Amino acid sequence: MHAVLEYTYADNYLESRGQYRGDHLRAGWEAVERGELLLGGAIGEGPFKGLLIFTGENPVEAAKAFAAADPYVLNGVVTSWTASPWTTVLGNEAATPVRP
């Protein structure tokens, strides 16, 4: 199974993220190196949302732990977040591949 961590950013996200961006990115790359985070980034054309895809033995807990410690969350750049299980069935990285 995978997990999707979805962020809702504050309206002034582009202006407010600057002082926290380095620490946010560092935390993300550390999660990549631990094998927990597959991909992450902003989506949309504004207002943006963030999506981060987690994997591993307990990806939902990894996503929750990431959000709880993320400087964007701690400092109000992210106004809300959800961590949801994602049952992946298609693709080379699918946790539970299903073929016809």
All heavy atoms as an XYZ file, in Angstrom:
761
protein
N       0.839     -1.174      0.000
C       0.000      0.000      0.000
C       0.889      1.244      0.000
O       2.013      1.224      0.476
C      -0.907      0.012      1.222
C      -1.816      1.223      1.242
S      -2.965      1.271      2.611
C      -3.832     -0.248      2.391
N       0.347      2.299     -0.525
C       0.979      3.606     -0.483
C       0.099      4.533      0.345
O      -0.976      4.143      0.784
C       1.127      4.179     -1.904
C       2.125      3.454     -2.733
N       1.783      2.371     -3.516
C       3.446      3.642     -2.906
C       2.868      1.928     -4.140
N       3.894      2.689     -3.783
N       0.547      5.744      0.552
C      -0.259      6.762      1.214
C      -0.061      8.077      0.489
O       1.023      8.356     -0.050
C       0.132      6.911      2.677
N      -1.124      8.858      0.463
C      -1.082     10.193     -0.131
C      -1.244     11.202      0.996
O      -2.229     11.155      1.743
C      -2.213     10.388     -1.159
C      -2.204     11.794     -1.721
C      -2.095      9.359     -2.278
N      -0.272     12.088      1.117
C      -0.353     13.208      2.051
C      -0.725     14.432      1.229
O      -0.013     14.796      0.298
C       0.991     13.412      2.751
C       1.109     14.594      3.708
C       0.095     14.500      4.837
C       2.532     14.681      4.256
N      -1.885     15.010      1.533
C      -2.357     16.177      0.785
C      -2.321     17.402      1.686
O      -2.846     17.386      2.799
C      -3.780     15.962      0.279
C      -4.278     17.125     -0.558
C      -5.641     16.876     -1.181
O      -6.159     15.741     -1.085
O      -6.190     17.811     -1.764
N      -1.685     18.445      1.186
C      -1.578     19.709      1.898
C      -2.482     20.751      1.257
O      -2.558     20.839      0.035
C      -0.155     20.256      1.803
C       0.864     19.662      2.738
C       2.209     19.968      2.581
C       0.514     18.822      3.778
C       3.168     19.464      3.440
C       1.470     18.302      4.639
C       2.795     18.638      4.470
O       3.745     18.135      5.320
N      -3.120     21.556      2.081
C      -3.779     22.779      1.631
C      -2.925     23.929      2.140
O      -2.637     24.012      3.340
C      -5.211     22.887      2.194
O      -5.960     21.763      1.725
C      -5.881     24.174      1.730
N      -2.504     24.777      1.223
C      -1.617     25.884      1.580
C      -2.403     27.139      1.926
O      -3.517     27.345      1.444
C      -0.680     26.213      0.419
C       0.316     25.123      0.098
C       0.312     24.498     -1.138
C       1.269     24.732      1.028
C       1.229     23.509     -1.442
C       2.190     23.738      0.723
C       2.167     23.134     -0.511
O       3.074     22.155     -0.808
N      -1.788     27.997      2.731
C      -2.350     29.308      3.036
C      -2.417     30.128      1.746
O      -1.670     29.876      0.789
C      -1.479     30.020      4.067
N      -3.311     31.099      1.724
C      -3.467     31.942      0.536
C      -2.166     32.633      0.135
O      -1.908     32.840     -1.040
C      -4.556     32.992      0.761
C      -5.942     32.371      0.818
O      -6.131     31.241      0.306
O      -6.840     33.023      1.379
N      -1.337     32.973      1.119
C      -0.073     33.658      0.832
C       1.112     32.687      0.790
O       2.243     33.055      1.082
C       0.181     34.746      1.869
C       0.395     34.173      3.265
O       0.079     33.011      3.534
N       0.927     34.988      4.153
N       0.843     31.464      0.403
C       1.831     30.382      0.382
C       3.137     30.788     -0.291
O       4.216     30.576      0.254
C       1.207     29.167     -0.308
C       2.175     28.189     -0.923
C       2.949     27.354     -0.138
C       2.310     28.102     -2.295
C       3.826     26.456     -0.697
C       3.190     27.203     -2.872
C       3.947     26.386     -2.067
O       4.828     25.500     -2.628
N       3.063     31.377     -1.470
C       4.287     31.703     -2.201
C       5.128     32.725     -1.457
O       6.361     32.674     -1.509
C       3.955     32.186     -3.615
C       3.355     31.119     -4.528
C       2.957     31.724     -5.873
C       4.326     29.961     -4.729
N       4.494     33.618     -0.744
C       5.229     34.633      0.022
C       5.722     34.099      1.363
O       6.804     34.483      1.821
C       4.346     35.866      0.262
C       3.928     36.617     -0.991
C       2.761     35.973     -1.725
O       1.968     35.231     -1.098
O       2.645     36.208     -2.941
N       4.946     33.233      1.997
C       5.272     32.807      3.359
C       6.214     31.613      3.446
O       6.781     31.351      4.501
C       3.985     32.498      4.132
O       3.325     31.379      3.588
N       6.407     30.891      2.368
C       7.193     29.659      2.458
C       8.699     29.885      2.505
O       9.448     29.022      2.948
C       6.878     28.742      1.282
C       7.436     29.253     -0.033
C       7.159     28.330     -1.170
N       7.695     28.902     -2.396
C       7.759     28.287     -3.528
N       7.310     27.049     -3.619
N       8.263     28.872     -4.585
N       9.154     31.038      2.048
C      10.580     31.278      1.854
C      11.479     30.899      3.007
O      12.463     30.182      2.832
N      11.172     31.377      4.203
C      12.060     31.134      5.335
C      12.038     29.692      5.828
O      12.913     29.277      6.587
C      11.748     32.095      6.468
C      10.347     31.969      7.025
C      10.075     33.046      8.056
O      10.971     33.450      8.794
N       8.839     33.519      8.113
N      11.047     28.909      5.395
C      10.924     27.519      5.842
C      11.241     26.504      4.743
O      11.318     25.313      5.008
C       9.500     27.255      6.344
C       9.025     28.306      7.309
C       8.014     29.192      6.968
C       9.614     28.422      8.567
C       7.587     30.172      7.857
C       9.199     29.404      9.458
C       8.187     30.279      9.093
O       7.782     31.236      9.971
N      11.421     26.993      3.522
C      11.529     26.088      2.377
C      12.744     25.165      2.464
O      12.649     23.976      2.166
C      11.557     26.878      1.064
C      11.379     25.967     -0.131
C      10.959     26.726     -1.350
N      10.455     25.805     -2.354
C      10.873     25.776     -3.598
N      11.774     26.644     -4.018
N      10.381     24.899     -4.442
N      13.885     25.683      2.865
C      15.083     24.848      2.974
C      14.887     23.694      3.931
O      15.230     22.545      3.625
N      14.312     23.975      5.101
C      14.075     22.918      6.092
C      13.016     21.931      5.615
O      13.125     20.725      5.853
C      13.658     23.526      7.427
C      14.805     24.268      8.105
O      15.982     23.945      7.829
O      14.519     25.160      8.917
N      11.986     22.436      4.933
C      10.944     21.573      4.369
C      11.545     20.617      3.335
O      11.287     19.414      3.365
C       9.852     22.443      3.746
C       8.911     21.715      2.855
N       7.890     20.910      3.332
C       8.820     21.672      1.497
C       7.208     20.409      2.316
N       7.750     20.850      1.184
N      12.348     21.159      2.427
C      12.964     20.320      1.389
C      13.963     19.330      1.990
O      14.035     18.179      1.561
C      13.640     21.191      0.338
C      12.683     22.027     -0.519
C      13.472     23.001     -1.389
C      11.787     21.142     -1.364
N      14.696     19.764      2.978
C      15.654     18.873      3.640
C      14.911     17.694      4.284
O      15.318     16.540      4.143
C      16.444     19.655      4.691
C      17.643     18.959      5.247
C      18.559     19.854      6.102
N      18.145     21.226      6.345
C      18.432     22.277      5.557
N      19.114     22.101      4.446
N      18.028     23.493      5.876
N      13.798     17.977      4.965
C      12.999     16.907      5.574
C      12.471     15.957      4.503
O      12.444     14.734      4.695
C      11.847     17.508      6.380
N      12.054     16.503      3.379
C      11.564     15.670      2.283
C      12.641     14.749      1.739
O      12.405     13.550      1.546
N      13.811     15.301      1.485
C      14.899     14.463      0.947
C      15.369     13.426      1.961
O      15.749     12.317      1.590
C      16.053     15.324      0.445
C      15.730     15.911     -0.893
C      15.422     17.206     -1.189
C      15.627     15.192     -2.131
N      15.138     17.335     -2.532
C      15.265     16.124     -3.132
C      15.795     13.856     -2.492
C      15.078     15.754     -4.462
C      15.611     13.498     -3.819
C      15.260     14.434     -4.779
N      15.308     13.750      3.245
C      15.643     12.748      4.262
C      14.627     11.602      4.243
O      15.007     10.437      4.398
C      15.698     13.400      5.644
C      16.915     14.304      5.817
C      16.869     15.134      7.090
O      15.869     15.058      7.850
O      17.844     15.885      7.317
N      13.355     11.927      4.029
C      12.322     10.877      3.924
C      12.538     10.034      2.675
O      12.315      8.816      2.689
C      10.928     11.505      3.920
N      13.004     10.643      1.590
C      13.350      9.898      0.377
C      14.481      8.925      0.679
O      14.417      7.741      0.336
C      13.743     10.850     -0.771
C      14.352     10.083     -1.940
C      12.538     11.663     -1.243
N      15.516      9.415      1.341
C      16.679      8.581      1.655
C      16.321      7.421      2.587
O      16.930      6.356      2.520
C      17.790      9.446      2.253
C      18.388     10.385      1.221
C      19.280     11.453      1.814
O      19.511     11.451      3.050
O      19.731     12.315      1.039
N      15.317      7.615      3.441
C      14.862      6.522      4.319
C      13.969      5.530      3.583
O      13.571      4.504      4.143
C      14.081      7.097      5.513
C      14.909      7.806      6.533
C      14.114      8.100      7.797
N      12.892      8.860      7.570
C      12.794     10.190      7.550
N      13.881     10.922      7.746
N      11.628     10.772      7.347
N      13.616      5.822      2.346
C      12.771      4.935      1.567
C      11.286      5.113      1.844
O      10.482      4.249      1.494
N      10.903      6.240      2.458
C       9.498      6.484      2.800
C       8.767      7.322      1.755
O       7.588      7.083      1.497
C       9.416      7.217      4.140
C       9.941      6.432      5.299
C      10.025      7.242      6.571
O       9.874      8.479      6.544
O      10.252      6.616      7.618
N       9.421      8.303      1.199
C       8.781      9.252      0.293
C       9.202      8.963     -1.143
O      10.394      8.876     -1.443
C       9.164     10.681      0.682
C       8.606     11.822     -0.150
C       7.090     11.847     -0.118
C       9.168     13.155      0.334
N       8.224      8.797     -2.020
C       8.496      8.537     -3.440
C       8.534      9.829     -4.246
O       9.437     10.033     -5.051
C       7.435      7.608     -4.036
C       7.392      6.191     -3.518
C       6.240      5.429     -4.160
C       8.714      5.488     -3.804
N       7.527     10.666     -4.080
C       7.393     11.902     -4.842
C       6.684     12.940     -3.999
O       5.869     12.601     -3.145
C       6.542     11.679     -6.112
C       7.099     10.782     -7.194
C       6.007     10.469     -8.220
C       8.281     11.458     -7.877
N       6.945     14.198     -4.274
C       6.220     15.266     -3.601
C       6.328     16.546     -4.393
O       7.301     16.766     -5.116
N       5.310     17.384     -4.278
C       5.353     18.684     -4.928
C       3.994     19.345     -4.927
O       2.996     18.775     -4.482
N       3.975     20.569     -5.441
C       2.736     21.348     -5.529
C       2.000     20.991     -6.812
O       2.625     20.706     -7.834
C       3.056     22.840     -5.511
N       0.672     21.014     -6.733
C      -0.146     20.766     -7.920
C      -1.113     21.932     -8.096
O      -1.431     22.641     -7.151
C      -0.935     19.437     -7.832
C      -1.901     19.436     -6.659
C       0.013     18.257     -7.741
C      -2.900     18.310     -6.697
N      -1.568     22.103     -9.311
C      -2.541     23.140     -9.601
C      -1.901     24.405    -10.121
O      -0.683     24.527    -10.218
N      -2.762     25.336    -10.454
C      -2.307     26.622    -10.975
C      -2.557     27.734     -9.977
O      -2.464     28.903    -10.309
C      -3.029     26.909    -12.298
C      -2.664     25.909    -13.379
C      -3.348     26.190    -14.690
O      -3.833     27.316    -14.896
O      -3.406     25.270    -15.513
N      -2.907     27.405     -8.777
C      -3.171     28.383     -7.734
C      -4.663     28.558     -7.530
O      -5.385     28.658     -8.506
N      -5.142     28.473     -6.294
C      -4.289     28.180     -5.147
C      -3.765     26.751     -5.226
O      -4.467     25.859     -5.672
C      -5.222     28.358     -3.949
C      -6.591     28.162     -4.484
C      -6.556     28.607     -5.918
N      -2.529     26.599     -4.854
C      -1.862     25.318     -4.968
C      -2.266     24.378     -3.841
O      -2.697     24.801     -2.785
C      -0.342     25.503     -4.912
C       0.201     26.295     -6.048
C       0.494     27.636     -5.886
C       0.412     25.715     -7.281
C       1.008     28.378     -6.936
C       0.914     26.445     -8.340
C       1.209     27.788     -8.162
N      -2.090     23.107     -4.092
C      -2.150     22.071     -3.069
C      -0.830     21.316     -3.171
O      -0.144     21.389     -4.181
C      -3.322     21.121     -3.308
C      -4.672     21.750     -3.039
C      -5.747     20.673     -2.985
C      -7.053     21.263     -2.571
N      -7.184     21.376     -1.123
N      -0.492     20.589     -2.149
C       0.695     19.761     -2.173
C       0.305     18.308     -2.076
O      -0.647     17.962     -1.363
N       1.005     17.458     -2.814
C       0.806     16.013     -2.722
C       2.149     15.355     -2.503
O       3.119     15.663     -3.203
C       0.179     15.455     -3.998
C      -1.282     15.761     -4.272
C      -1.723     15.101     -5.576
C      -2.167     15.285     -3.137
N       2.194     14.455     -1.554
C       3.388     13.679     -1.280
C       2.972     12.217     -1.222
O       1.980     11.878     -0.566
C       4.030     14.099      0.043
C       4.519     15.548      0.076
C       3.475     16.447      0.695
C       5.818     15.644      0.824
N       3.706     11.353     -1.910
C       3.376      9.931     -2.005
C       4.374      9.144     -1.162
O       5.578      9.204     -1.396
C       3.422      9.434     -3.469
C       2.575     10.323     -4.385
C       3.014      7.963     -3.545
C       1.116     10.404     -4.036
N       3.839      8.400     -0.204
C       4.667      7.618      0.713
C       4.517      6.125      0.439
O       3.496      5.673     -0.071
C       4.269      7.918      2.165
C       4.729      9.258      2.633
C       4.021     10.408      2.310
C       5.887      9.390      3.378
C       4.448     11.657      2.720
C       6.327     10.635      3.803
C       5.602     11.767      3.470
N       5.544      5.380      0.813
C       5.577      3.938      0.648
C       6.229      3.331      1.891
O       6.583      4.042      2.824
C       6.341      3.551     -0.637
O       6.154      2.161     -0.896
C       7.822      3.869     -0.553
N       6.388      2.022      1.908
C       7.054      1.363      3.026
C       6.098      0.493      3.802
O       4.978      0.229      3.378
N       6.557      0.065      4.977
C       5.758     -0.848      5.796
C       4.500     -0.201      6.350
O       3.476     -0.849      6.491
C       6.605     -1.399      6.941
C       7.648     -2.395      6.470
C       8.356     -3.037      7.636
O       7.729     -3.229      8.707
O       9.540     -3.353      7.478
N       4.563      1.069      6.705
C       3.403      1.773      7.243
C       3.369      3.190      6.673
O       3.701      4.158      7.367
C       3.434      1.791      8.767
C       2.066      2.102      9.335
O       1.240      2.747      8.691
N       1.823      1.661     10.550
N       2.997      3.319      5.407
C       3.092      4.609      4.741
C       2.166      5.684      5.314
O       2.523      6.860      5.301
C       2.751      4.302      3.287
C       1.959      3.039      3.332
C       2.496      2.279      4.505
N       1.003      5.308      5.841
C       0.104      6.317      6.415
C       0.745      6.933      7.652
O       0.734      8.158      7.832
C      -1.286      5.726      6.734
C      -2.150      6.736      7.471
C      -1.976      5.268      5.454
N       1.327      6.088      8.492
C       2.005      6.611      9.689
C       3.222      7.445      9.315
O       3.493      8.461      9.964
C       2.378      5.476     10.637
C       1.181      4.850     11.303
C       0.291      5.855     12.031
O       0.814      6.717     12.768
O      -0.943      5.795     11.854
N       3.948      7.040      8.281
C       5.091      7.832      7.821
C       4.626      9.201      7.329
O       5.264     10.225      7.616
C       5.844      7.088      6.720
N       3.516      9.232      6.612
C       2.974     10.500      6.107
C       2.543     11.392      7.267
O       2.826     12.599      7.277
C       1.798     10.229      5.167
N       1.861     10.821      8.245
C       1.421     11.595      9.408
C       2.604     12.150     10.191
O       2.587     13.306     10.631
C       0.543     10.740     10.315
C      -0.819     10.429      9.740
C      -1.603      9.534     10.687
C      -2.981      9.207     10.149
N      -3.723      8.324     11.089
N       3.626     11.331     10.365
C       4.815     11.773     11.095
C       5.532     12.887     10.334
O       6.014     13.851     10.941
C       5.756     10.591     11.335
N       5.584     12.753      9.010
C       6.210     13.795      8.208
C       5.473     15.112      8.392
O       6.082     16.152      8.660
C       6.230     13.398      6.726
C       6.908     14.407      5.859
C       8.270     14.363      5.662
C       6.182     15.425      5.252
C       8.911     15.315      4.874
C       6.803     16.381      4.457
C       8.176     16.316      4.268
N       4.145     15.081      8.261
C       3.350     16.307      8.389
C       3.492     16.915      9.777
O       3.630     18.137      9.917
C       1.888     16.023      8.073
N       3.491     16.091     10.798
C       3.564     16.591     12.168
C       4.854     17.344     12.456
O       4.886     18.228     13.315
C       3.398     15.433     13.149
N       5.920     17.014     11.721
C       7.221     17.650     11.942
C       7.602     18.641     10.852
O       8.637     19.305     10.960
C       8.293     16.559     12.042
N       6.793     18.773      9.821
C       7.127     19.617      8.670
C       7.080     21.100      9.049
O       6.068     21.575      9.556
C       6.143     19.340      7.533
C       6.520     20.032      6.232
O       7.429     20.877      6.216
O       5.874     19.719      5.215
N       8.146     21.850      8.783
C       8.145     23.288      9.065
C       7.008     24.046      8.377
O       6.531     25.049      8.914
C       9.511     23.766      8.547
C      10.365     22.558      8.590
C       9.451     21.403      8.288
N       6.565     23.581      7.227
C       5.423     24.221      6.568
C       4.158     24.099      7.419
O       3.373     25.031      7.516
C       5.171     23.607      5.198
C       6.015     24.120      4.067
C       7.116     24.938      4.270
C       5.714     23.766      2.764
C       7.881     25.399      3.212
C       6.471     24.220      1.694
C       7.559     25.036      1.920
O       8.305     25.489      0.854
N       3.958     22.946      8.026
C       2.786     22.728      8.883
C       2.952     23.502     10.188
O       2.044     24.206     10.640
C       2.568     21.227      9.160
C       1.472     21.005     10.181
C       2.253     20.486      7.859
N       4.111     23.395     10.797
C       4.359     24.007     12.099
C       4.277     25.531     12.066
O       3.988     26.153     13.090
C       5.729     23.570     12.627
C       5.889     22.073     12.897
C       7.327     21.748     13.258
C       4.927     21.625     13.986
N       4.516     26.120     10.903
C       4.566     27.578     10.801
C       3.448     28.183      9.963
O       3.527     29.340      9.567
C       5.937     28.003     10.259
C       7.028     27.693     11.250
O       7.158     28.361     12.272
N       7.806     26.651     10.979
N       2.387     27.424      9.699
C       1.198     27.970      9.072
C       1.225     28.118      7.572
O       0.283     28.665      6.991
N       2.276     27.642      6.900
C       2.296     27.660      5.433
C       1.252     26.676      4.911
O       0.572     26.930      3.926
C       3.702     27.328      4.891
C       3.720     27.280      3.372
C       4.723     28.350      5.406
N       1.122     25.549      5.603
C       0.081     24.558      5.331
C      -1.031     24.783      6.352
O      -0.773     24.791      7.556
C       0.639     23.121      5.444
C      -0.472     22.091      5.424
C       1.640     22.857      4.336
N      -2.250     24.976      5.870
C      -3.366     25.250      6.774
C      -4.115     23.987      7.183
O      -4.772     23.972      8.218
C      -4.351     26.243      6.139
O      -4.838     25.701      4.901
C      -3.673     27.587      5.888
N      -4.046     22.934      6.371
C      -4.642     21.651      6.727
C      -3.990     20.558      5.903
O      -3.410     20.831      4.853
C      -6.161     21.653      6.515
O      -6.473     21.785      5.149
N      -4.088     19.332      6.410
C      -3.523     18.189      5.684
C      -4.317     16.931      6.020
O      -4.964     16.850      7.047
C      -2.035     18.010      5.994
C      -1.699     17.791      7.436
C      -1.378     18.743      8.362
C      -1.631     16.538      8.134
N      -1.121     18.160      9.586
C      -1.270     16.809      9.466
C      -1.846     15.212      7.754
C      -1.113     15.805     10.417
C      -1.698     14.207      8.705
C      -1.327     14.511     10.014
N      -4.235     15.983      5.087
C      -4.810     14.665      5.296
C      -3.818     13.620      4.809
O      -3.100     13.844      3.829
C      -6.143     14.468      4.538
O      -5.914     14.657      3.146
C      -7.207     15.435      5.021
N      -3.779     12.497      5.493
C      -2.972     11.353      5.083
C      -3.926     10.196      4.846
O      -4.632      9.780      5.757
C      -1.943     10.996      6.146
N      -3.962      9.705      3.616
C      -4.919      8.669      3.245
C      -4.219      7.461      2.653
O      -3.264      7.617      1.880
C      -5.900      9.201      2.202
O      -6.552     10.347      2.673
N      -4.703      6.262      2.966
C      -4.153      5.069      2.317
C      -4.517      5.085      0.836
O      -5.574      5.576      0.446
C      -4.840      3.915      3.041
C      -6.040      4.495      3.689
C      -5.782      5.948      3.891
N      -3.634      4.553      0.026
C      -3.837      4.510     -1.417
C      -3.485      3.108     -1.884
O      -2.322      2.702     -1.854
C      -2.961      5.550     -2.094
C      -3.099      5.677     -3.572
C      -4.174      5.361     -4.341
C      -2.117      6.187     -4.466
N      -3.925      5.647     -5.661
C      -2.665      6.166     -5.764
C      -0.822      6.673     -4.305
C      -1.967      6.589     -6.894
C      -0.122      7.106     -5.417
C      -0.699      7.063     -6.691
N      -4.473      2.340     -2.284
C      -4.262      0.994     -2.778
C      -3.907      1.095     -4.251
O      -4.769      1.351     -5.091
C      -5.526      0.136     -2.578
O      -5.863      0.161     -1.192
C      -5.291     -1.291     -3.025
N      -2.638      0.918     -4.561
C      -2.157      1.067     -5.933
C      -2.204     -0.280     -6.645
O      -1.758     -1.296     -6.099
C      -0.740      1.647     -5.947
O       0.098      0.861     -5.098
C      -0.738      3.085     -5.432
N      -2.753     -0.307     -7.873
C      -2.915     -1.554     -8.614
C      -2.297     -1.508    -10.010
O      -2.134     -2.547    -10.635
C      -4.405     -1.956     -8.732
C      -5.001     -2.210     -7.353
C      -5.210     -0.917     -9.474
N      -1.957     -0.329    -10.494
C      -1.372     -0.189    -11.835
C       0.006      0.441    -11.751
O       0.224      1.367    -10.974
C      -2.259      0.692    -12.722
C      -3.634      0.142    -13.071
C      -4.456      1.208    -13.776
C      -3.507     -1.095    -13.937
N       0.919     -0.055    -12.572
C       2.252      0.522    -12.653
C       3.310     -0.355    -12.021
O       3.015     -1.248    -11.216
N       4.549     -0.075    -12.382
C       5.677     -0.869    -11.901
C       5.877     -0.769    -10.395
O       6.432     -1.668     -9.785
C       6.962     -0.461    -12.624
C       6.927     -0.849    -14.083
O       6.293     -1.825    -14.459
N       7.590     -0.068    -14.920
N       5.438      0.323     -9.788
C       5.594      0.518     -8.350
C       4.328      0.193     -7.559
O       4.257      0.453     -6.355
C       6.028      1.959     -8.064
C       7.341      2.353     -8.708
C       8.507      1.522     -8.212
O       8.566      1.235     -6.998
O       9.365      1.172     -9.048
N       3.310     -0.367     -8.220
C       2.056     -0.684     -7.541
C       2.306     -1.654     -6.395
O       3.052     -2.625     -6.533
C       1.057     -1.285     -8.516
N       1.675     -1.382     -5.274
C       1.830     -2.248     -4.115
C       1.099     -3.568     -4.279
O       1.527     -4.598     -3.782
C       1.333     -1.524     -2.857
N      -0.030     -3.524     -4.990
C      -0.831     -4.720     -5.231
C      -1.199     -4.766     -6.713
O      -2.315     -4.428     -7.099
C      -2.112     -4.684     -4.377
O      -1.774     -4.353     -3.032
C      -2.837     -6.013     -4.397
N      -0.256     -5.146     -7.574
C      -0.530     -5.120     -9.017
C      -1.694     -6.043     -9.388
O      -1.812     -7.146     -8.870
C       0.768     -5.624     -9.638
C       1.809     -5.548     -8.588
C       1.096     -5.621     -7.286
N      -2.548     -5.528    -10.238
C      -3.678     -6.306    -10.757
C      -3.591     -6.250    -12.266
O      -3.607     -5.169    -12.867
C      -5.035     -5.749    -10.283
C      -6.184     -6.531    -10.911
C      -5.121     -5.770     -8.760
N      -3.491     -7.413    -12.880
C      -3.406     -7.490    -14.336
C      -4.603     -8.262    -14.868
O      -5.086     -9.169    -14.215
C      -2.101     -8.156    -14.743
C      -0.883     -7.356    -14.325
C       0.378     -7.891    -14.944
N       1.528     -7.131    -14.532
C       2.024     -6.093    -15.193
N       1.454     -5.694    -16.315
N       3.080     -5.456    -14.749
N      -5.033     -7.901    -16.075
C      -6.178     -8.629    -16.664
C      -5.797    -10.063    -17.013
O      -4.678    -10.425    -17.150
C      -6.514     -7.829    -17.907
C      -5.310     -7.007    -18.210
C      -4.538     -6.877    -16.936
